[in-house]
Amino acid sequence: MSALLDTFADGAIVARRNLIKIKRVPDLLVFTTLSPIMFVLLFGYIFGGSIEIPGGNYREFLIAGIFAQTVIFGATITGAGLADDIQKGIIDRFRSLPMSQSAVLLGRTASDVVNNVIVIVVMSVTGLAIGWRIRTSVPEAIAGFLLLLLFAYAVSWIMAYLGLLVPSPEVLNNASFLVTFPLTFVANTFARPETFPGPVRTFANWNPVSAVVQAARELFGNTSPANPPPDVWSLQNPVAYTLIWVVAILAVFVPLAIRQYQRAASR
């Protein structure tokens, strides 16, 4: 128990170090928030008029998708930060300190959750400005935001593992883009899967990103009886399907990332 508490205490110190870095380099946060604002305005005002949502408002349909895309893209900061720390030799310094091996990863992923919270607040204000509304209770809305953050936290462990594998932040950014971009677009983030061709529609229906987006829409009250989700288990039970993915990702990538961290300083 004492060792576990020490690990969390060390992780909190590392998280504080990463948050101080954001404070000293505010450009990191500025550009992270500008991108989703641009997507909201671009899709809401330019493409929104040509995308029909039966019985619903496209801007309300859109916001949950933008939320999910942004927090997933934000999870790549974890991998890029770790790749940068390895490149600069900071991981070697951490390994020489009397601290838990997993504290660096815990602190890195925790600090990026804080970053995602800030981004979600900014996006929520932007969404409210263009007409998005939460039409459910406060507890349901909070559950929607927490589910988005939990899924992003799980994805950050995938990025942590990749960040410890690649030789530089630039490689991580390029590699993660090739994965996150199709995952967030071949989903129900910006359009209904019913409009996709057969195999692409099947992938979108079972894509975990679609589930977290559908869950957020339902918890925010941004759904319509005229636009029900496809008749597949993943989107009929989006909260459960999302939580299954969260548990599976953490179960696989937490030990993988910790093991890779132990090897990282030797390369």
Secondary structure, DSSP 4 states (H G I P E B T S, - for coil): -HHHHHHHHHHHHHHHHHHHHHHH-THHHHHHHHHHHHHHHIIIIIIGGGS--TTS-HHHHHHHHHHHHHHHHHHHHHHHHHHHHHHTTHHHHHHTSSS-TTHHHHHHHHHHHHHHHHHHHHHHHHHHHHT----S-HHHHHHHHHHHHHHHHHHHHHHHHHHHHSSSHHHHHHHHHHHHHHHHHSSSSSS-GGGS-HHHHHHHHH-HHHHHHHHHHHHHT---TTSPPPSSHHHHSHHHHHHHHHHHHHHHHHHHHHHHHHHHTT-
